[in-house]
């Protein structure tokens, strides 16, 4: 494992970890979800070690919401920044992903698989929907998050507090409560969670707004645990509903990890083995052509 630093177009520094043993031509970039770091999502170790042992490099790629708060140094201004889920701007998600893809290009990788977990999957969807990035071969979505379901726990009185802070110019002030019950954040960030469609791009209803998903031209693989509670209802149907709105639906692979939830607890190695199988299959298809 090797720590790497990437810089976004605005100078924000993000720190990732590269798993590499054989100078592979292939790289899987894993965009993390909110608070989706090594500590809360240890399956990244399983994926990284398994892929690297089989000649495929893996980049654990935290975006700015991987931690509640973390100190960073802006590479353009040389000033300290406090990043985190506490003040995340969803509009910056594409910049974070682009920084890691630029790193992969600079390192000479010929085949890039863009993966994401939880809210990271939603960010991958947004990136692919709005960027025809020819550097990316395929995508992997792990446990996409149903934001409408997650934010349904926010009460009307809490929404009133958020809107009051915004009206009085206190958008960058912390809320007096944890959004969703576990996310301390500013009113501006809370407003995006509740009302922005930037990452609210997957749903349990068939006729919901899947416009981002429908714009994705690449093919890939979609994973979910059959006990995932971030989907509202049946995780299998949830994943199939997403795929049904994709232009590449007939070519995509849907993988269901039985008996585990959103973070694949106790099934981390099974997840890693399935990802290896998927990427190895893509390698074989490239070699045939």
C-alpha positions, -999 to +999 in steps of 0.1 A: +000+000+000+012+035-008-004+068+002-010+092-026-021+129-027-042+143-055-053+179-060-086+191-074-089+219-099-095+243-070-064+231-052-081+209-025-059+180-015-073+145-011-054+116+002-058+081-012-042+047-009-028+027-038-027-011-037-002-022-063+023-051-068+029-056-104+027-022-122-006-032-137-022-016-168-055-018-150-067+003-121-100+002-102-107+036-085-131+033-055-149+065-047-160+064-010-194+072+005-201+096+033-179+086+063-169+057+041-133+053+052-110+024+060-123+024+096-160+021+089-157+001+056-128-024+061-139-042+029-116-018+010-087-038+024-101-070+011-108-056-023-074-039-026-053-069-015-074-093-036-071-073-068-034-064-063-026-101-056-041-108-090-023-081-110-050-054-109-042-022-091-067-006-067-070+029-055-090+037-024-102+072-033-118+092-004-138+122-014-141+152+009-169+136+029-151+104+039-146+119+074-166+142+096-138+168+096-102+165+084-075+191+079-060+196+045-037+221+027-049+238-005-022+234-031-031+266-049-035+290-019-013+271+005-039+277+031-054+253+056-088+238+048-111+218+070-129+193+048-155+168+056-191+158+056-198+188+079-197+213+050-197+192+018-209+209-014-223+182-037-213+204-067-176+195-060-181+158-063-171+157-100-139+176-092-129+150-066-134+121-090-116+140-118-086+145-096-082+107-091-088+099-128-061+125-136-037+107-113-045+074-130-038+090-164-005+105-152+006+072-138+001+056-172-028+033-166-044+021-198-077+007-184-096+025-156-126+011-138-145+038-119-162+023-088-182+038-060-198+027-027-230+041-012-231+079-018-199+073-038-220+053-062-243+083-066-213+105-073-200+080-099-235+081-116-234+119-116-199+120-130-206+095-158-239+112-167-223+146-171-188+137-184-180+117-216-147+106-201-130+083-226-103+074-200-129+052-182-136+017-195-162+004-171-180+012-139-189-006-106-217+006-083-217-008-048-248-002-027-261+030-043-279+052-017-316+061-019-314+097-007-351+100-006-353+072+019-324+084+040-337+119+044-373+108+052-362+107+089-358+145+089-387+161+107-407+192+097-394+211+127-358+203+117-365+214+081-378+246+095-346+252+114-326+246+082-347+270+062-346+296+089-308+295+090-306+299+052-330+328+053-310+346+079-276+342+062-265+314+085-260+287+058-225+280+068-234+277+105-237+243+121-272+230+128-282+225+164-289+188+157-273+160+137-289+156+102-303+121+097-294+114+134-257+110+127-244+138+105-233+171+121-233+196+093-240+232+082-274+243+070-261+247+034-250+210+034-283+199+049-303+217+023-284+198-005-291+165+012-328+174+014-335+193-018-307+190-044-310+165-073-273+163-078-269+130-060-305+121-056-303+100-088-315+065-078-349+056-064-372+027-054-401+039-077-401+029-113-413+063-126-390+085-105-363+108-120-336+085-134-324+111-160-288+108-148-288+070-149-303+071-184-275+093-197-247+068-188-233+053-220-208+029-204-215-006-192-206-021-158-215-041-128-239-033-099-236-049-065-258-049-034-262-068-002-296-085+001-301-070+036-292-035+026-314-011+045-306+021+026-329+012-003-364+014+011-378-020+006-364-049-014-327-044-023-328-068-052-357-049-068-340-016-060-309-026-080-328-041-109-349-009-111-317+012-114-303-011-141-336-011-160-331+026-166-296+022-181-289+022-218-265-006-212-289-027-190-286-059-211-248-058-209-245-050-172-239-075-145-260-075-113-244-092-083-264-099-051-243-107-020-266-128+002-271-123+039-253-089+043-261-053+044-249-019+031-213-024+042-210-061+034-202-071+070-189-107+073-190-109+035-160-086+027-140-113+010-169-126-010-174-091-023-137-088-032-137-121-050-168-112-070-152-078-080-121-097-091-142-120-112-160-091-129-128-072-137-109-103-148-138-110-172-135-074-186-098-080-191-105-111-211-129-093-233-103-066-241-077-092-249-100-110-273-105-078-292 
